Amino acid sequence: MNPVLSSLLALLIGFGVDLVLGDPYCIPHPVVGMGKLIAGLEKLFRRIFPKTPGGERAAGALLWAIVAGVCFALPAALLALCRAVSPWLALAAESVMCWQILAAKSLKEESMKVFAALKTGDLAASREAVSRIVGRETARLDEAGVTRAAVETVAENTSDGVVAPLLYLALGGAPLGFLYKAINTMDSMLGYTDPPYQDIGFVPAKMDDLANLIPARLSALLMLAAGGLLGFDLAGGWKIFRRDRYNHASPNSAQTESACAGLLGLQLAGDAVYHGVLHKKPTIGDPLRPIQPEDIPRACRLLYGAALLALVVCAGGKALWLLYFVK
C-alpha cells in the first residue's frame, strides 16, 4: 500500500474513532508520557543549568529539542517497523496514533460536564469540572465566570486539539502529529510568563506560537464557516474576529475565541488569575447578552462543525496530492 494512501486512511479512521470513543480512561494516553518526560527533564535541567535567565532559557531550549526529537522519532520508528512487517499493520498502528492525537469528543465531553454541573446549580462542582480543562484558578469564579472559562477553552482548543493536529497529520502523518502534540504540551506545562516559568518556558512558548500561526487562523475561518452553516451570527462573528483576534498575549489564542464570541454574541476573556497572579487581559467580543450555561453546548456545536470542515479540507488536500503528485 502506498504510504501516502495509508496515512490518509489512518487520518480518516482515527478521526472517526475519536468521534465515537474519545479518550477512554482505561487506555494510557501518549500525552501522559509526554508530560512525564517534560516534567522529568525540567527537574533535571533546573538542577544542572545555572539559575540565571540565560541558563534557564538554555535549559528550556534543550528540553524542547529533546522532547520534540523523541516525540517525532518514536512514532516514525514504530511505523517503519510496522511497514517492514505488513502495510496493514502500519495502517492499524497509524490509525491508533491519529485517534490518540485528536481530541474532539473528549473536549466536548469535559466541557459538557461543566454544563451539567451548572444546570444542577452546584457551583462547587462546576468549578471543579472546569478546573480540569483550564489553566486559570477557578475557586472564586461565579456561574458566569465558570461558563466563560468553559466556552473559551472549547473555542481555543478547537484549534489546539482538533484542527491543528488534523493539519499536521495531513502534512506529515502521525510522526508530525505527535511532534505538534509535544510542542503544544510543552507550552501547556511551561509556557507561562510568571515565575518560575518565565525563562525556562520561553522557547517552548515561542515554538508553540510558531507551530500554531497558520492552524489558529485556519481554525477561526473554519469556525466562522461552520457558524454560518449552523445558523449563528456570521456577520457578528466576522466583525469580532477582525477586530479582536489579537486581544491576547498569544498571537494565536484569540483567533478562534474572537470568532466564537462574535458568532454567539458574547464577551469572553478579561482578567484571570494564574498561579496566584492576577493577569489583566483585554476582553474579546461585545456583551450583546449575558453569557449562560447553554453557550457551552453552542460552542461545542461550533467545535464539531469546524472539525468536520477541517477534515474535509485536510483529507481532501491530501487526497488531491495523492491523486496528482504521487505515483
N, C-alpha and C positions, 0 to 999 in steps of 0.2 A: 504494500500500500504506500502511495506517495506520502511522505512525511507532512507536507502542507495540507493534504486532504485529511490525514489522520488528526492533525492539530485542529482543523476546522470542525470535524465531527466531535472531537473531545470538547471543544468550546460549547457546541450546541447541547451535547449530553450533560456536561457539567452545569450549564445554566438551567436546564430542565430539572435536574436532580436537586439543585439548590432551591428552586421554587417549590418542590414537593417536600423535601426533607429538612431544608435549612441546615443548621449545625447541631446535630444530635449531641447531647451532653455525654453520652456513653462512648463517643469516639474521640480519641485525643486529637486536638487541633494543632496544626503546624505553627500557628501564631503563638501558642503557648510555648513551644520550643524556641521560637524566635525571641520571645520575651525573656526566657531564662538565659539564653545566650547573651542578650544585651545587658541584662542585669549583672550577670557574672563578669563580663568584660568591664562594665562600668566600675564595679567594685575593685577589680584587679588594677585597672588603669588609674583609678584615684589614689591607689597606694603607691604606684611606681612612677607616675609622672609628677613634675613639680606642681605645687599647689599655687600656681600663678595663672592669670588669664591666658597667657600664651601656652603654658604647659597643659592646661585643661582643654584648650582648643585643639592642640595636637592630639591629646588623648581621644577627643571626640572624633577627630578625622580618622585616626587609626581604627577606632571602634567601628566607624561607619564602613570603612573599606573591608574589614574582616567580615562583618555581618553580611554586607552586600555580596561579597565574594562567595561566602559559604551558601547563602540562600539562593544564589544563581547556580552554583556548581553542583550542589547535591541533586536537585531535580533533573538537571541536564545529564548528569552521570547515570541516574536511575533510569531515565528514559532511554539512554543509549544502551544500557544493559538489557532493558526490556525489548528493544528493537532487535538486538542480537539473538534473542530467543524467539520472538514472534511479533509481527506487526500488530496483531490483535491484542497481545499483552501490553504493548506500548499504548495502544488506543485506550485500553481499560485503565492503565495507570494514569495517563494524562487526563482522562475524564474525571477521575477521582481528584486529581490535583486542581483542575479547574473548578470543580464543585467546592473544594475547600477554600479557594481564594475568593469566591463570590459570597456576598452576604446580604442579598436582598431579603430573603424570608426572615433571617434572624433579626435584621434591623426592624422589620415590620413587627415581628413578634415581641421584641423587647419594648418597643415604643407603645405597642398596644397594651402591654402590661401596665404601663403608666396610665393609659386611658382608662383601663378597667378599674384601677385603684382610685382614680379621680372620680369616677362615676359612683363609687360607693361612699364618697365623702371622707375617706380615710386619708388625711393629708400626710400623716407619718408614713403610711405605706406608699403613697405616691412619691414622696421624697426619696424613699429607699429604692423604689423601682427606677426612678430617673437617675439616681446616683450611679447605677450600673452602666449607663450609656453616655454619661457626660463627664468632663474633667473638672468642672467647677464644683464648688461646695454647695450642697443642696439643703443643709439643715435648717436654714432660715427662709427658704423660698415659700411664698404663698401659692395658692392654686394657680394663679396666672403665671407666676414665675416657673412653676413646675411644667405647666403646659408649654410655655415659651421655650424652655430648655429642650423639651422633647421634640417640638417642631423644628427647632434649629438643628438638632442632631440628625433628624431624618433628612432635612434639606442638605446639610453639609456632607453627610455620608452617602447620599445618592451618588456623589462623585467618588469619594474615597473608597466606598465599599462595593460599588457596582459598576459605574460607567468607566472609571479609570482602570480597574482590573480587567474589564472586558476589552478595553482598547489595547492594553499591554499584552493580554493573552492573544488577541488577534495579530498583533505585530510580531510577537516572538514566542508564542506558545507558553507552556507552563513555566519554563525557567524565567522568562521575562516577567511573567505574572508574579512569581514568587519574589523576584527582585523588587518589584514595586511594593508588594506587601511588606517586605522587610524595611524598605525606606519609610513607608507610612507608619510602621510600628515603632521604628526608632524615633520618629518625630513625636508620636503619641507619648512615648516614655521619657524623652529627653528634651524635646523642643520647646522649653519654656524660657521666659525671659527673667524669671525670678531665681534667686539663689536656692539651691546650689547648682542650677542647671544652665545658667545664662551663658557660660563659656563651654562646658563640655557638650551642650546641646546646640551650639552654634552651627556646626557643619551639618548635623542631621536635619536641623530646621531648614537650612538653605537648600539642601539637596531635595527635601520634600517639596519646597516651593517650586523648584525647577521641574521635578517629576510631575507635578500637578498643574503646571502652567497651561498646557493645552487641554488636558482632561476636564479641568474645572470649568473652562469656558464652553467646551462641548457639552458638558452636563447641564449647564444653565440653559443653553439653547434647546437641548432636547427636553428639558423640563418645561420650558415655555411652549414648545410644540405639543407636548403631552397635555399641558394645561388647557391649551386651546381646544384640543380634541375632546377633553373631558368636560368642557363647558365652564371652565374657570375664567377669570377676568384677564384675557390675554393682553389687552391694551394696558391695563394696570401693571401686569407683570413685566411687560417690555419697558414701560416708563420707569419703574423702580429699579429694574436691572440696569438700565443705562445710567440712572442717577446714583445708585447706592452700591454698585458692585465692588467698590474699593473702600467701603466703610468698615474696614477691618485691618488689624495689624498684619495679617497674612494677605498677600496679593490674590489668594485663591478662595479663601473660605467664604467670602461674601458673594461670590458669583452665584451659587445656587441658592443661598439664603435670600438674596435680593429678589431672585426670580420667584421663589416660593412666597415671600412676603407680599409681593405685588399681585400675584395670582390669587392669593387668599384675602387680600385687603387688610393685612395685619402690619403691626410694627414689631419687629424682632430685635434681638441683640440688646445693646445697652450695657450698663455696668454689671460686672460679675466678680465673684471672689474666687481666686485660685490660690491654693496653698496658704490660706490665711491673709492674702494680699488683695485689696480691692483694686480692680482694673477698671479705669474709666474708659468706656468704649462707646463709640457713636451708635446711634440706632440705625436700623435698616427698615425702610418702608414707612408708610403712613398709618396712624391708628384710625382707620376708617370705621372700625368697630372693635369692641373688646374681644380679646382672644378668649376662646372657650375650648373645653376638652375635645369637642368634636373636630377641632382643627388638626388633631393628631391623626385620625384616620383619613382626613382630607390630604394631609401631607403624604401619607402612605400611598394614597392613590396616585399622587404625582410621582412618587418613588417608582412604583411599578410601571407607570406609563413611560417614564424616562428610561427605565431599564429595558423594556421591550423595544423601544425605539433604538436604544443603543445596540441591542443585539442585532437588529436589522442592519444598522449602519456598519458595525464591526464585522459581523459574519458575512454580510453582503460584500463588503470591501475585500475580505479575504477570499471569498468565492470568485470574485472578478479577477483577483490576482492569480488565483489558481487556473482560471479558465484561459487567461490571455498571456500569462508570462511563465507558467510552469509547464514543462513538457513531461 
